[in-house]
Amino acid sequence: MGLVLALFAASPALAAGYRYWSFWDGAGGSWAYATQGPSTARPADGAVLGFRFSVSKDAAAEAARPRAAADFEAVCGGTAPAEGKKRVALVVDFGVPEDAPAGEAPPQGSPRTACAQLAPAATAAEALAEVAKPLRYNGAALLCGISGYPKTGCGEPIEDAAQPKPSASAAASAAAAASASASAAADAGSDSPGSGPSAGLFLGVAAVLALGAAAVWQSRRRRR
């Protein structure tokens, strides 16, 4: 059983990426992936925050940045300071049509910018709510939608279309081989008192998982 669980853990992920809203910090005039979530980050007066909807493989390394500049003056320059309030510039980029969920399209006028004026202790989530309602969150407080986009979904994995899938005949052959291995193991163990077919079953499942992992590894090796 431990071998089966180990193979499950070692099997490569087949997702090409995840579709989600990423959160960015525009300090210093350039975008950097935020180190906190919007609900805990408390931007200072003069901060620039960015949000980008896209399909990305790796959050920090490969996530798509907002396509507007991280320029506080360009966003909040026309908003006069108010006593007891901080100004936070926001850039909301709804992404490209290719990254939209099925049946949806990014809202027009993207990316959008807005200047939020709010209390000094307000969070980035409160700043976003000030200028881009309605917001949608899931049960784990993950930001799923901004200004109603997208209508459904939240950080779902996207299948790698380029990943070769086994043909029906290959899958049948693998299943037959695994079945034969399971039967042989079960027969070999039936002479021993107390041994049953469960050991052969686990070996058969392990064989299927090993074949699948090897096929994925080989396909990825060819693409490098």
GUKETOR-175024 format. One record per residue (C-alpha): residue number from 1; residue in three letters; chain; x, y, z. Coordinates in nm, 4 decimals. Example, Ala and Ser with C-alpha at 12.3 -4.5 7.8 and 13.67 -1.06 7.14 Angstrom:
2
> 1, ALA, A, 1.2300, -0.4500, 0.7800;
> 2, SER, A, 1.3670, -0.1060, 0.7140;
END
This chain:
224
> 1, MET, A, 0.0000, 0.0000, 0.0000;
> 2, GLY, A, 0.2888, 0.2357, 0.0807;
> 3, LEU, A, 0.4236, 0.1878, -0.2741;
> 4, VAL, A, 0.0877, 0.2887, -0.4227;
> 5, LEU, A, 0.0707, 0.6043, -0.2116;
> 6, ALA, A, 0.4297, 0.6913, -0.3003;
> 7, LEU, A, 0.3529, 0.6635, -0.6718;
> 8, PHE, A, 0.0486, 0.8855, -0.6313;
> 9, ALA, A, 0.2669, 1.1462, -0.4622;
> 10, ALA, A, 0.5420, 1.1194, -0.7248;
> 11, SER, A, 0.3151, 1.1423, -1.0316;
> 12, PRO, A, 0.3745, 1.4747, -1.2156;
> 13, ALA, A, 0.0931, 1.7288, -1.2124;
> 14, LEU, A, -0.0917, 1.7474, -1.5421;
> 15, ALA, A, -0.2263, 2.0995, -1.4981;
> 16, ALA, A, -0.0896, 2.3626, -1.7356;
> 17, GLY, A, -0.1725, 2.6331, -1.4826;
> 18, TYR, A, -0.4450, 2.7923, -1.2764;
> 19, ARG, A, -0.6994, 3.0590, -1.3679;
> 20, TYR, A, -0.7143, 3.3208, -1.0940;
> 21, TRP, A, -0.6771, 3.6831, -0.9852;
> 22, SER, A, -0.3182, 3.7620, -0.8849;
> 23, PHE, A, -0.2300, 4.0482, -0.6509;
> 24, TRP, A, 0.0623, 4.2858, -0.7119;
> 25, ASP, A, 0.2533, 4.5577, -0.5289;
> 26, GLY, A, 0.3616, 4.8546, -0.7385;
> 27, ALA, A, 0.6170, 4.9975, -0.4963;
> 28, GLY, A, 0.9023, 5.1741, -0.6721;
> 29, GLY, A, 0.7152, 5.1998, -1.0004;
> 30, SER, A, 0.7437, 4.8323, -1.0964;
> 31, TRP, A, 0.5169, 4.5363, -1.0286;
> 32, ALA, A, 0.6215, 4.2733, -0.7745;
> 33, TYR, A, 0.4095, 3.9802, -0.6641;
> 34, ALA, A, 0.2488, 4.0727, -0.3326;
> 35, THR, A, 0.3802, 3.8933, -0.0243;
> 36, GLN, A, 0.0450, 3.9214, 0.1559;
> 37, GLY, A, -0.3139, 3.8672, 0.0534;
> 38, PRO, A, -0.5492, 4.1620, -0.0045;
> 39, SER, A, -0.7345, 4.0949, 0.3209;
> 40, THR, A, -0.4219, 4.1347, 0.5358;
> 41, ALA, A, -0.2102, 4.3849, 0.3386;
> 42, ARG, A, -0.2502, 4.7412, 0.4656;
> 43, PRO, A, -0.1137, 4.9751, 0.1977;
> 44, ALA, A, 0.0298, 5.3098, 0.3003;
> 45, ASP, A, -0.0730, 5.6446, 0.1590;
> 46, GLY, A, 0.0694, 5.6683, -0.1928;
> 47, ALA, A, 0.0709, 5.2932, -0.2537;
> 48, VAL, A, -0.0084, 5.1341, -0.5916;
> 49, LEU, A, -0.1880, 4.7988, -0.6008;
> 50, GLY, A, -0.2454, 4.5778, -0.9046;
> 51, PHE, A, -0.4808, 4.2899, -0.9786;
> 52, ARG, A, -0.4523, 4.0720, -1.2892;
> 53, PHE, A, -0.6767, 3.7894, -1.4094;
> 54, SER, A, -0.4895, 3.5251, -1.6069;
> 55, VAL, A, -0.3901, 3.1621, -1.6440;
> 56, SER, A, -0.0509, 3.1177, -1.4799;
> 57, LYS, A, 0.1654, 2.8157, -1.4019;
> 58, ASP, A, 0.3520, 2.9574, -1.1046;
> 59, ALA, A, 0.2208, 3.2382, -0.8902;
> 60, ALA, A, 0.5370, 3.4374, -0.8232;
> 61, ALA, A, 0.7537, 3.3432, -1.1198;
> 62, GLU, A, 0.5174, 3.3237, -1.4160;
> 63, ALA, A, 0.1993, 3.5083, -1.3225;
> 64, ALA, A, 0.1023, 3.7775, -1.5726;
> 65, ARG, A, 0.1562, 4.1302, -1.4441;
> 66, PRO, A, -0.0956, 4.4146, -1.4810;
> 67, ARG, A, -0.0562, 4.5785, -1.8208;
> 68, ALA, A, -0.0793, 4.9361, -1.6908;
> 69, ALA, A, 0.2110, 5.1167, -1.5279;
> 70, ALA, A, 0.2507, 5.1187, -1.1504;
> 71, ASP, A, 0.2284, 5.4974, -1.1473;
> 72, PHE, A, 0.0625, 5.6597, -0.8452;
> 73, GLU, A, 0.0528, 6.0101, -0.9958;
> 74, ALA, A, -0.1092, 5.8858, -1.3154;
> 75, VAL, A, -0.3926, 5.7302, -1.1145;
> 76, CYS, A, -0.4317, 5.9527, -0.8080;
> 77, GLY, A, -0.2743, 6.2778, -0.9257;
> 78, GLY, A, -0.6171, 6.4321, -0.9868;
> 79, THR, A, -0.7555, 6.3309, -0.6464;
> 80, ALA, A, -0.6902, 6.5916, -0.3769;
> 81, PRO, A, -0.5611, 6.4621, -0.0405;
> 82, ALA, A, -0.8189, 6.4583, 0.2402;
> 83, GLU, A, -0.7450, 6.4916, 0.6093;
> 84, GLY, A, -0.7571, 6.1595, 0.7920;
> 85, LYS, A, -0.7613, 5.9619, 0.4661;
> 86, LYS, A, -0.4994, 5.7817, 0.2600;
> 87, ARG, A, -0.4917, 5.7596, -0.1171;
> 88, VAL, A, -0.4277, 5.4230, -0.2809;
> 89, ALA, A, -0.3952, 5.3791, -0.6577;
> 90, LEU, A, -0.5439, 5.0609, -0.8025;
> 91, VAL, A, -0.4932, 4.8949, -1.1392;
> 92, VAL, A, -0.7431, 4.6222, -1.2282;
> 93, ASP, A, -0.6513, 4.4186, -1.5366;
> 94, PHE, A, -0.9222, 4.1734, -1.6490;
> 95, GLY, A, -0.6788, 3.9905, -1.8752;
> 96, VAL, A, -0.7063, 3.8619, -2.2309;
> 97, PRO, A, -0.9872, 3.6659, -2.4008;
> 98, GLU, A, -0.7690, 3.3545, -2.4215;
> 99, ASP, A, -0.7647, 3.3317, -2.0414;
> 100, ALA, A, -1.1385, 3.3866, -1.9947;
> 101, PRO, A, -1.3557, 3.1008, -1.8673;
> 102, ALA, A, -1.5809, 2.9319, -2.1229;
> 103, GLY, A, -1.8731, 3.1533, -2.2205;
> 104, GLU, A, -1.7220, 3.4714, -2.0734;
> 105, ALA, A, -1.5096, 3.7586, -2.1989;
> 106, PRO, A, -1.3061, 4.0243, -2.0148;
> 107, PRO, A, -1.4983, 4.3480, -1.9548;
> 108, GLN, A, -1.4207, 4.6281, -2.1940;
> 109, GLY, A, -1.1901, 4.9099, -2.0915;
> 110, SER, A, -0.9263, 4.6880, -1.9346;
> 111, PRO, A, -0.7037, 4.7579, -1.7561;
> 112, ARG, A, -0.8948, 5.0008, -1.5374;
> 113, THR, A, -0.7461, 5.2409, -1.2835;
> 114, ALA, A, -0.9018, 5.4133, -0.9822;
> 115, CYS, A, -0.7933, 5.6107, -0.6792;
> 116, ALA, A, -0.9394, 5.4995, -0.3475;
> 117, GLN, A, -0.9562, 5.7305, -0.0442;
> 118, LEU, A, -1.0039, 5.5456, 0.2809;
> 119, ALA, A, -0.9071, 5.5207, 0.6460;
> 120, PRO, A, -0.5367, 5.4826, 0.7273;
> 121, ALA, A, -0.5859, 5.1291, 0.8648;
> 122, ALA, A, -0.7866, 5.0021, 0.5655;
> 123, THR, A, -0.6716, 4.6870, 0.3867;
> 124, ALA, A, -0.6060, 4.6313, 0.0183;
> 125, ALA, A, -0.9324, 4.4349, -0.0001;
> 126, GLU, A, -1.1211, 4.7360, 0.1362;
> 127, ALA, A, -0.9484, 4.9629, -0.1152;
> 128, LEU, A, -1.0510, 4.7293, -0.3971;
> 129, ALA, A, -1.4085, 4.7130, -0.2700;
> 130, GLU, A, -1.4166, 5.0919, -0.2721;
> 131, VAL, A, -1.3639, 5.1113, -0.6486;
> 132, ALA, A, -1.4418, 4.7718, -0.8089;
> 133, LYS, A, -1.7563, 4.6144, -0.6638;
> 134, PRO, A, -1.9001, 4.3567, -0.6686;
> 135, LEU, A, -1.6250, 4.1318, -0.5348;
> 136, ARG, A, -1.6645, 3.7552, -0.5035;
> 137, TYR, A, -1.4779, 3.5312, -0.2588;
> 138, ASN, A, -1.4898, 3.1575, -0.1940;
> 139, GLY, A, -1.5223, 2.9808, 0.1398;
> 140, ALA, A, -1.1466, 3.0036, 0.1974;
> 141, ALA, A, -1.1515, 3.3834, 0.1479;
> 142, LEU, A, -0.9781, 3.3553, -0.1902;
> 143, LEU, A, -1.0576, 3.6460, -0.4226;
> 144, CYS, A, -1.2535, 3.4921, -0.7123;
> 145, GLY, A, -1.4167, 3.7825, -0.8965;
> 146, ILE, A, -1.3733, 4.1585, -0.9366;
> 147, SER, A, -1.6512, 4.3778, -1.0738;
> 148, GLY, A, -1.8479, 4.0590, -1.1373;
> 149, TYR, A, -1.5749, 3.8947, -1.3482;
> 150, PRO, A, -1.5585, 3.6075, -1.3839;
> 151, LYS, A, -1.9083, 3.5004, -1.2862;
> 152, THR, A, -1.8034, 3.1522, -1.1786;
> 153, GLY, A, -1.4896, 2.9574, -1.0946;
> 154, CYS, A, -1.2098, 3.0263, -0.8510;
> 155, GLY, A, -0.8474, 2.9254, -0.9009;
> 156, GLU, A, -0.9385, 2.6132, -1.0967;
> 157, PRO, A, -0.6604, 2.4074, -1.2600;
> 158, ILE, A, -0.6368, 2.4212, -1.6397;
> 159, GLU, A, -0.5549, 2.0983, -1.8227;
> 160, ASP, A, -0.2402, 2.0997, -2.0322;
> 161, ALA, A, -0.3742, 2.0616, -2.3864;
> 162, ALA, A, -0.0229, 1.9904, -2.5144;
> 163, GLN, A, 0.0180, 1.6943, -2.2820;
> 164, PRO, A, -0.0182, 1.3758, -2.4924;
> 165, LYS, A, -0.2949, 1.1474, -2.3730;
> 166, PRO, A, -0.2690, 0.7692, -2.3994;
> 167, SER, A, -0.4722, 0.6153, -2.6807;
> 168, ALA, A, -0.7520, 0.3716, -2.6050;
> 169, SER, A, -0.5368, 0.0788, -2.7195;
> 170, ALA, A, -0.2426, 0.1906, -2.5040;
> 171, ALA, A, -0.4689, 0.2311, -2.2037;
> 172, ALA, A, -0.6185, -0.1131, -2.2646;
> 173, SER, A, -0.2732, -0.2674, -2.2953;
> 174, ALA, A, -0.1622, -0.1050, -1.9716;
> 175, ALA, A, -0.4761, -0.2240, -1.7948;
> 176, ALA, A, -0.4266, -0.5783, -1.9291;
> 177, ALA, A, -0.0654, -0.5825, -1.8171;
> 178, ALA, A, -0.1620, -0.4559, -1.4741;
> 179, SER, A, -0.4396, -0.7167, -1.4495;
> 180, ALA, A, -0.1974, -0.9926, -1.5455;
> 181, SER, A, 0.0517, -0.8710, -1.2863;
> 182, ALA, A, -0.2191, -0.8630, -1.0225;
> 183, SER, A, -0.3393, -1.2140, -1.1078;
> 184, ALA, A, 0.0136, -1.3538, -1.1058;
> 185, ALA, A, 0.0889, -1.1933, -0.7720;
> 186, ALA, A, -0.2380, -1.3207, -0.6270;
> 187, ASP, A, -0.1693, -1.6776, -0.7492;
> 188, ALA, A, 0.1837, -1.6678, -0.6132;
> 189, GLY, A, 0.0609, -1.5604, -0.2733;
> 190, SER, A, -0.2335, -1.8019, -0.2496;
> 191, ASP, A, -0.0119, -2.0893, -0.1338;
> 192, SER, A, 0.0843, -1.9041, 0.1818;
> 193, PRO, A, -0.1561, -1.9109, 0.4781;
> 194, GLY, A, -0.3230, -1.5788, 0.5385;
> 195, SER, A, -0.2146, -1.4199, 0.2080;
> 196, GLY, A, -0.4927, -1.2956, -0.0198;
> 197, PRO, A, -0.5436, -1.1108, -0.3481;
> 198, SER, A, -0.5024, -0.7688, -0.1853;
> 199, ALA, A, -0.1251, -0.7755, -0.2350;
> 200, GLY, A, -0.1661, -0.8497, -0.6057;
> 201, LEU, A, -0.4261, -0.5754, -0.6363;
> 202, PHE, A, -0.1899, -0.3164, -0.4933;
> 203, LEU, A, 0.0888, -0.4324, -0.7246;
> 204, GLY, A, -0.1446, -0.3994, -1.0220;
> 205, VAL, A, -0.2458, -0.0458, -0.9252;
> 206, ALA, A, 0.1201, 0.0399, -0.8723;
> 207, ALA, A, 0.2001, -0.0888, -1.2223;
> 208, VAL, A, -0.0692, 0.1324, -1.3776;
> 209, LEU, A, 0.0538, 0.4374, -1.1870;
> 210, ALA, A, 0.4141, 0.3643, -1.2794;
> 211, LEU, A, 0.3249, 0.3368, -1.6488;
> 212, GLY, A, 0.1331, 0.6641, -1.6362;
> 213, ALA, A, 0.4107, 0.8484, -1.4547;
> 214, ALA, A, 0.6703, 0.7160, -1.6975;
> 215, ALA, A, 0.4641, 0.8253, -1.9987;
> 216, VAL, A, 0.4218, 1.1790, -1.8626;
> 217, TRP, A, 0.7918, 1.2027, -1.7737;
> 218, GLN, A, 0.8941, 1.0836, -2.1198;
> 219, SER, A, 0.6632, 1.3318, -2.2963;
> 220, ARG, A, 0.7968, 1.6203, -2.0912;
> 221, ARG, A, 1.1543, 1.5114, -2.1594;
> 222, ARG, A, 1.0902, 1.5231, -2.5364;
> 223, ARG, A, 0.9576, 1.8800, -2.5115;
> 224, ARG, A, 1.2737, 2.0087, -2.3376;
END
